[in-house]
Amino acid sequence: MDITTVNDRHLYSGTVRLRDPARPGAVVELVDRVVRFGPPGWLTVADGADPGRPIELFPTAQVVAVTELGEVHQPDRPVDG
């Protein structure tokens, strides 16, 4: 499965900062990830847009910041115009 199977919409590359549930007050940083805002209440995060990459869903309450956003363009998918 790839990230577009779960979310067939806009994909972005960026850095995700999350609250670490195992360490109160700590933040985990996921650099250079593919992200999708959704499903509602969740942030979908993958370590690349290629098929077979792990996909994780994080509740938006756990997300501290998403930065360095840029749209991911996939050559086999048309760009919305």
PyMOL commands that set and color helices and strands:
alter all, ss='L'
color gray80, all
select helices_A, chain A and resi 3-6+60-62
alter helices_A, ss='H'
color red, helices_A
select strands_A, chain A and resi 12-19+27-37+42-46+55-59+63-71
alter strands_A, ss='S'
color yellow, strands_A
deselect
rebuild
show_as cartoon
